[in-house]
């Protein structure tokens, strides 16, 4: 049943979202920073190969210094930018306040993108249901595209978390993703 597959896919994604959220919520100061550095490492692995992702970091680091496809170098540049932010603000903001601020911002980013993801999943369901006659395997198409949306959301979350960590006065960015059309169906905008 397609409804069952939709629920199973969303349940898996929800569990991953809640695990990440709870990890941030309950982390002490040291572990919160470790989470952030783990996010930076993961993000650098994919962003170093993606010109669009690198351009999103221009406000933070000199991306022209990065050698092509060098995730370790990108990870170091982002980590150094975070370290500089902490050192520069040390006299103005106690570290514990910065960590509280960072936790709140991280949770805010994750929650906002999760809500957008749920809205995008509803759009995807309507798109698939409207095109059910033209698809060979609507269940597989739904699962593939739902997973793509989830991975894409993760990339945007990582970018926002890195931005907020290093430049906490910045406001959240707004991304609009053009969802690929299904045969015979008009394009639907997917917003993150």
Backbone bond lengths (Angstrom), bond angles and torsions (degrees), N, CA, C in turn:
res aa  C-N    CA-C-N  psi(-1)  N-CA   C-N-CA  omega(-1)  CA-C   N-CA-C  phi
1 X - - - 1.461 - - 1.528 109.14 -
2 X 1.330 116.36 133.52 1.468 120.16 -177.08 1.528 111.90 -66.53
3 X 1.308 117.55 -33.28 1.470 121.41 178.26 1.520 110.78 -61.69
4 X 1.328 115.02 -40.44 1.458 121.11 179.68 1.534 110.74 -64.58
5 X 1.331 116.99 -42.40 1.459 121.42 177.93 1.525 110.83 -64.28
6 X 1.327 116.76 -42.58 1.460 120.67 178.05 1.524 110.34 -58.91
7 X 1.324 116.27 -46.42 1.472 120.62 179.90 1.520 111.68 -65.11
8 X 1.317 116.98 -41.34 1.467 120.55 -179.91 1.526 110.47 -63.26
9 X 1.332 116.38 -46.27 1.464 121.05 179.39 1.520 110.80 -60.47
10 X 1.325 116.50 -46.91 1.457 120.34 -179.29 1.534 111.60 -67.68
11 X 1.306 118.03 -34.88 1.469 121.42 177.88 1.525 110.69 -63.72
12 X 1.307 117.05 -43.87 1.471 120.78 177.56 1.525 110.10 -61.08
13 X 1.320 116.95 -44.71 1.463 120.65 179.48 1.526 111.01 -65.86
14 X 1.325 117.34 -41.15 1.464 121.54 179.65 1.529 110.70 -62.60
15 X 1.314 116.82 -42.26 1.467 120.40 179.55 1.527 111.24 -63.09
16 X 1.326 117.02 -40.83 1.467 120.73 177.79 1.534 110.34 -65.24
17 X 1.324 116.31 -42.60 1.472 121.28 177.90 1.531 110.54 -60.65
18 X 1.327 117.00 -48.14 1.465 120.87 -178.25 1.530 111.49 -65.66
19 X 1.315 117.20 -36.03 1.467 120.41 178.15 1.530 109.78 -62.66
20 X 1.330 116.32 -46.84 1.463 120.41 179.48 1.531 110.53 -64.01
21 X 1.307 116.55 -43.34 1.464 121.31 -179.07 1.531 110.79 -62.76
22 X 1.328 116.94 -46.66 1.466 120.95 -179.55 1.522 112.10 -66.31
23 X 1.317 116.27 -35.24 1.461 119.71 177.30 1.535 110.16 -61.01
24 X 1.313 117.05 -43.84 1.470 121.45 178.56 1.528 110.37 -68.70
25 X 1.308 116.58 -44.13 1.457 122.02 -176.96 1.530 112.21 -59.33
26 X 1.323 116.94 -40.24 1.462 121.06 -172.84 1.532 114.24 -101.53
27 X 1.318 117.98 3.40 1.466 121.16 -177.61 1.524 110.75 -75.30
28 X 1.328 115.29 140.33 1.460 118.89 170.90 1.527 108.09 -77.79
29 X 1.329 116.44 179.46 1.461 121.52 -174.97 1.534 111.70 -56.08
30 X 1.310 117.38 -48.07 1.464 121.86 -178.42 1.532 110.45 -63.00
31 X 1.319 117.11 -47.64 1.464 120.24 -177.34 1.523 112.47 -68.62
32 X 1.318 117.41 -31.25 1.464 119.56 176.58 1.532 110.08 -64.28
33 X 1.314 116.00 -40.74 1.463 119.31 177.93 1.529 110.37 -67.87
34 X 1.328 117.84 -37.16 1.466 120.73 176.48 1.538 110.99 -63.63
35 X 1.331 116.17 -39.26 1.467 120.49 176.28 1.523 109.48 -60.75
36 X 1.317 115.61 -45.54 1.465 119.83 -179.56 1.524 111.18 -62.02
37 X 1.324 117.56 -43.26 1.463 119.82 179.51 1.532 111.60 -68.31
38 X 1.323 117.45 -31.57 1.468 120.97 175.04 1.541 109.80 -66.67
39 X 1.334 116.23 -39.58 1.468 121.03 176.85 1.524 110.21 -64.38
40 X 1.326 116.50 -42.65 1.469 120.51 178.59 1.524 110.30 -60.66
41 X 1.317 117.09 -44.48 1.474 120.86 -179.47 1.534 110.75 -62.61
42 X 1.310 116.53 -45.88 1.455 121.04 179.87 1.531 110.73 -63.63
43 X 1.301 115.77 -44.46 1.464 120.55 -179.34 1.528 110.92 -64.09
44 X 1.323 116.73 -42.95 1.465 120.94 -178.65 1.524 111.36 -61.76
45 X 1.326 116.71 -33.82 1.469 120.53 -179.37 1.520 111.79 -62.35
46 X 1.326 117.46 -36.11 1.466 119.78 179.80 1.525 112.29 -94.95
47 X 1.320 117.38 -38.20 1.471 120.83 -175.91 1.521 112.23 -67.08
48 X 1.326 117.63 -29.79 1.463 119.95 -178.11 1.527 111.83 -64.67
49 X 1.331 116.97 -19.04 1.463 121.87 -178.68 1.526 112.27 -102.52
50 X 1.325 116.94 1.76 1.465 120.65 -172.05 1.523 109.78 -126.17
51 X 1.319 115.88 112.00 1.467 121.90 -177.68 1.529 112.16 -59.28
52 X 1.324 117.65 -37.47 1.462 121.33 179.21 1.524 110.76 -63.57
53 X 1.318 116.23 -45.10 1.467 120.26 178.99 1.527 110.81 -64.36
54 X 1.316 116.74 -41.91 1.464 119.78 178.40 1.526 110.95 -61.17
55 X 1.327 117.41 -40.81 1.462 120.19 179.21 1.523 111.97 -63.42
56 X 1.320 117.80 -30.38 1.464 120.53 177.38 1.521 111.97 -67.31
57 X 1.331 116.43 -17.64 1.467 120.52 -178.10 1.529 112.79 -96.40
58 X 1.325 117.72 0.39 1.472 120.49 -176.32 1.522 113.22 -56.51
59 X 1.315 117.83 -33.71 1.462 121.39 179.92 1.531 111.80 -70.07
60 X 1.298 116.51 -14.74 1.453 122.27 -172.49 1.527 113.04 -107.17
61 X 1.321 115.99 -43.27 1.462 120.96 -176.56 1.519 109.60 -137.80
62 X 1.330 115.47 165.48 1.458 121.39 176.03 1.527 107.56 -85.77
63 X 1.329 115.71 92.80 1.467 119.88 -175.38 1.526 112.61 -68.33
64 X 1.319 117.75 -18.17 1.458 120.42 178.55 1.530 111.36 -68.49
65 X 1.322 117.40 -19.01 1.466 121.63 178.71 1.533 112.33 -78.69
66 X 1.305 116.61 -14.46 1.460 120.14 -174.75 1.522 110.04 -80.71
67 X 1.321 114.67 129.44 1.459 119.27 173.78 1.517 107.68 -73.87
68 X 1.310 115.92 147.45 1.462 121.44 -178.24 1.527 111.17 -52.95
69 X 1.340 114.65 133.78 1.468 122.62 175.25 1.526 113.95 54.05
70 X 1.329 117.07 41.61 1.458 119.80 178.56 1.530 109.63 -113.80
71 X 1.331 117.67 85.60 1.467 120.60 -175.88 1.529 113.16 -63.66
72 X 1.319 117.43 -35.19 1.473 119.94 -178.90 1.529 110.46 -64.36
73 X 1.317 116.41 -40.33 1.462 120.71 178.35 1.532 110.93 -64.71
74 X 1.320 116.13 -43.42 1.463 120.32 178.45 1.526 110.39 -64.39
75 X 1.306 116.82 -42.73 1.467 121.03 177.40 1.531 110.56 -58.18
76 X 1.320 117.06 -43.44 1.470 121.61 179.59 1.527 111.10 -64.30
77 X 1.333 117.33 -44.09 1.469 120.42 179.91 1.534 111.75 -62.66
78 X 1.325 116.49 -43.30 1.465 119.98 179.52 1.531 109.98 -67.01
79 X 1.319 117.36 -44.09 1.471 121.39 179.54 1.524 110.72 -61.87
80 X 1.331 116.83 -40.41 1.468 120.21 177.80 1.524 111.08 -65.16
81 X 1.333 116.96 -39.45 1.470 120.24 177.52 1.528 110.09 -61.67
82 X 1.330 116.78 -40.91 1.466 120.72 176.94 1.525 110.51 -64.70
83 X 1.331 116.46 -45.70 1.470 120.28 178.22 1.521 111.95 -59.22
84 X 1.331 116.74 -42.61 1.473 120.66 178.02 1.522 110.81 -62.67
85 X 1.329 116.67 -40.41 1.466 120.43 178.72 1.528 110.07 -61.06
86 X 1.316 115.95 -44.81 1.468 119.54 179.19 1.524 111.46 -64.01
87 X 1.345 117.10 -45.15 1.469 120.17 -179.76 1.522 111.36 -64.46
88 X 1.327 117.35 -42.38 1.457 121.45 -178.01 1.521 112.67 -68.27
89 X 1.307 117.40 -28.22 1.455 119.69 -177.83 1.525 112.53 -96.64
90 X 1.314 116.62 -4.68 1.460 120.15 -174.00 1.532 112.64 -55.77
91 X 1.313 116.78 -40.48 1.455 119.52 -179.93 1.522 112.35 -71.95
92 X 1.311 117.95 -25.01 1.459 122.52 -176.25 1.522 113.34 -95.30
93 X 1.313 116.65 -35.96 1.457 120.98 -174.78 1.524 109.14 -127.37
94 X 1.323 117.58 124.68 1.467 118.33 174.47 1.531 109.61 -62.22
95 X 1.329 115.98 144.01 1.456 120.70 -177.07 1.528 111.05 -55.62
96 X 1.333 116.99 -39.91 1.472 119.56 -178.84 1.534 110.93 -62.84
97 X 1.325 117.35 -37.01 1.473 120.66 177.43 1.524 110.43 -68.49
98 X 1.329 115.78 -39.63 1.459 119.26 178.49 1.529 110.03 -63.27
99 X 1.322 117.24 -41.96 1.463 121.48 179.92 1.528 110.17 -64.30
100 X 1.338 117.45 -42.06 1.467 120.22 176.55 1.527 110.71 -61.92
101 X 1.331 115.32 -43.90 1.459 121.03 177.98 1.523 110.24 -60.76
102 X 1.327 115.64 -45.94 1.454 121.56 -179.35 1.527 111.05 -61.66
103 X 1.321 117.82 -44.32 1.467 121.72 179.36 1.534 110.03 -60.08
104 X 1.327 115.70 -46.55 1.468 119.95 -179.42 1.527 111.15 -61.07
105 X 1.326 116.02 -43.43 1.462 120.28 -179.84 1.521 111.32 -66.65
106 X 1.330 116.89 -41.48 1.460 120.85 179.73 1.533 110.12 -61.04
107 X 1.320 116.43 -45.37 1.464 120.50 179.44 1.529 110.75 -64.49
108 X 1.324 116.07 -39.74 1.462 121.04 178.59 1.532 111.08 -61.18
109 X 1.314 116.36 -46.21 1.468 120.91 179.95 1.523 110.14 -61.13
110 X 1.317 116.62 -49.15 1.467 120.64 -178.16 1.522 110.52 -60.89
111 X 1.322 117.27 -44.07 1.462 120.56 -178.46 1.523 112.44 -65.32
112 X 1.313 116.89 -42.83 1.465 120.31 -179.64 1.528 110.71 -62.81
113 X 1.311 116.24 -45.12 1.464 118.90 179.84 1.526 111.73 -68.86
114 X 1.326 117.85 -33.61 1.465 119.68 177.69 1.532 110.36 -64.16
115 X 1.313 116.30 -44.08 1.472 120.07 178.58 1.536 109.89 -61.19
116 X 1.326 116.79 -43.25 1.468 120.08 177.17 1.524 110.70 -62.76
117 X 1.324 116.49 -38.37 1.461 120.41 179.02 1.526 110.60 -62.34
118 X 1.335 116.86 -43.16 1.468 119.86 178.61 1.530 110.85 -61.39
119 X 1.323 116.63 -40.43 1.465 120.25 176.58 1.528 110.83 -63.45
120 X 1.334 116.45 -40.97 1.463 120.60 179.26 1.522 111.98 -66.79
121 X 1.315 117.07 -34.23 1.468 120.76 176.95 1.533 109.79 -64.67
122 X 1.325 116.88 -39.01 1.473 119.61 177.25 1.527 111.16 -63.80
123 X 1.329 116.98 -40.73 1.467 121.00 176.72 1.526 109.52 -62.79
124 X 1.317 116.29 -42.82 1.458 120.77 179.16 1.529 111.21 -61.79
125 X 1.315 117.60 -43.00 1.469 120.88 178.56 1.527 110.57 -59.28
126 X 1.341 116.22 -45.40 1.468 119.79 179.78 1.525 110.97 -63.73
127 X 1.330 116.84 -40.05 1.464 121.48 -179.91 1.526 110.65 -64.02
128 X 1.314 116.14 -46.97 1.468 120.67 -179.84 1.528 110.05 -64.59
129 X 1.323 117.01 -45.33 1.476 120.18 -179.83 1.523 111.99 -62.55
130 X 1.321 116.69 -36.20 1.469 120.00 179.47 1.525 111.42 -71.08
131 X 1.334 116.88 -21.72 1.465 120.69 -175.86 1.519 112.75 -111.44
132 X 1.294 117.09 14.41 1.466 121.50 -173.08 1.522 113.03 -55.80
133 X 1.331 117.71 -32.75 1.468 121.71 -178.62 1.526 112.25 -69.26
134 X 1.332 117.43 -30.00 1.468 120.84 -174.24 1.522 113.51 -94.88
135 X 1.306 117.82 -7.08 1.457 120.48 -177.84 1.524 111.45 -95.18
136 X 1.323 115.62 140.31 1.470 120.10 176.48 1.520 111.12 -68.72
137 X 1.324 115.71 -44.93 1.463 120.73 -177.42 1.529 108.49 -139.43
138 X 1.336 117.94 86.38 1.464 121.05 -176.78 1.530 113.02 -58.81
139 X 1.332 117.47 -35.10 1.468 120.67 179.95 1.521 110.89 -64.00
140 X 1.321 115.69 -47.26 1.465 120.01 179.59 1.526 110.70 -64.66
141 X 1.333 116.58 -39.48 1.467 120.65 178.62 1.522 110.85 -63.12
142 X 1.333 116.58 -43.69 1.457 120.27 177.98 1.530 110.39 -60.62
143 X 1.307 116.29 -49.57 1.462 119.89 -177.18 1.528 111.06 -62.23
144 X 1.320 117.41 -43.43 1.466 121.15 179.28 1.521 111.04 -60.18
145 X 1.326 115.84 -49.08 1.460 119.12 -176.52 1.528 112.62 -72.60
146 X 1.322 117.84 -33.81 1.472 120.71 176.12 1.527 109.82 -64.19
147 X 1.319 116.42 -40.67 1.466 119.91 178.23 1.528 111.39 -68.15
148 X 1.323 117.11 -38.24 1.465 120.38 175.93 1.535 110.56 -61.01
149 X 1.328 115.99 -44.05 1.467 119.66 178.50 1.525 110.99 -61.58
150 X 1.322 116.61 -39.87 1.468 120.56 -179.02 1.536 110.80 -66.00
151 X 1.314 116.60 -44.05 1.467 120.64 178.82 1.526 109.99 -64.07
152 X 1.321 115.92 -42.41 1.463 120.92 178.65 1.530 110.44 -61.67
153 X 1.322 116.56 -42.77 1.458 120.84 177.30 1.527 109.91 -59.43
154 X 1.314 116.72 -42.16 1.467 120.81 179.51 1.516 112.19 -59.13
155 X 1.314 116.49 -40.43 1.461 120.83 178.22 1.525 111.38 -63.55
156 X 1.333 115.93 -43.53 1.461 119.62 178.54 1.526 111.46 -66.19
157 X 1.316 116.85 -38.76 1.467 120.26 177.30 1.520 109.70 -61.69
158 X 1.324 117.50 -46.53 1.458 120.38 179.65 1.523 110.92 -58.23
159 X 1.330 116.67 -45.77 1.453 120.35 179.80 1.527 111.03 -60.23
160 X 1.321 117.24 -45.66 1.467 121.06 -179.94 1.524 111.37 -65.08
161 X 1.329 116.80 -41.14 1.466 119.37 -179.98 1.516 110.81 -63.61
162 X 1.310 116.65 -40.03 1.464 120.05 177.85 1.522 109.99 -66.29
163 X 1.315 117.26 -43.52 1.461 121.31 178.29 1.521 110.74 -60.40
164 X 1.327 117.53 -48.32 1.460 121.04 -179.31 1.517 112.49 -65.00
165 X 1.306 117.26 -32.88 1.453 120.34 -178.69 1.513 111.50 -69.76
166 X 1.313 115.76 -38.77 1.458 120.32 -174.77 1.517 113.04 -94.51
167 X 1.322 117.25 -27.73 1.462 121.55 179.96 1.525 107.35 -136.04
168 X 1.338 117.03 74.63 1.456 118.96 -172.01 1.519 115.21 -67.04
169 X 1.311 119.90 -12.48 1.463 120.07 179.70 1.532 111.54 -82.63
170 X 1.342 117.30 -9.64 1.463 119.86 -179.08 1.516 110.67 -71.21
171 X 1.319 115.69 147.48 1.464 119.26 176.36 1.522 108.96 -90.04
172 X 1.333 115.26 161.93 1.458 120.29 -177.89 1.520 110.64 -62.72
173 X 1.305 115.03 140.05 1.456 120.70 175.63 1.512 109.73 -78.47
174 X 1.290 115.60 166.71 1.453 120.50 177.76 1.521 107.30 -126.14
175 X 1.295 115.63 126.18 1.450 120.35 -178.97 1.507 108.78 -118.64
176 X 1.308 115.87 139.03 1.462 120.84 174.20 1.516 106.32 -119.23
177 X 1.288 114.85 123.67 1.453 120.49 179.88 1.505 108.11 -106.95
178 X 1.308 116.86 130.23 1.457 120.83 175.72 1.515 107.52 -84.74
179 X 1.305 116.41 114.79 1.453 120.85 177.87 1.520 108.51 -73.48
180 X 1.336 116.11 139.43 1.458 118.57 179.34 1.520 109.26 -67.99
181 X 1.334 117.43 137.09 1.462 119.07 -178.09 1.530 111.58 -74.55
182 X 1.293 114.49 149.76 1.452 121.18 173.19 1.515 106.28 -87.28
183 X 1.342 117.95 150.07 1.469 121.63 -179.39 1.525 110.79 -46.03
184 X 1.313 115.57 128.33 1.455 120.77 176.00 1.524 113.80 74.78
185 X 1.301 118.83 8.63 1.457 122.07 -175.86 1.524 109.04 -119.42
186 X 1.314 116.68 146.54 1.467 120.05 177.95 1.528 109.69 -74.61
187 X 1.338 114.68 161.25 1.460 119.92 179.16 1.515 110.28 -70.22
188 X 1.319 115.71 142.14 1.461 121.52 172.78 1.513 107.81 -117.33
189 X 1.313 116.46 136.82 1.458 119.27 176.91 1.519 109.26 -82.58
190 X 1.310 114.57 134.50 1.453 122.07 175.16 1.519 105.15 -109.95
191 X 1.300 117.68 124.19 1.472 121.76 -174.54 1.513 111.62 -107.69
192 X 1.303 115.00 131.65 1.479 121.70 168.90 1.495 106.46 -129.77
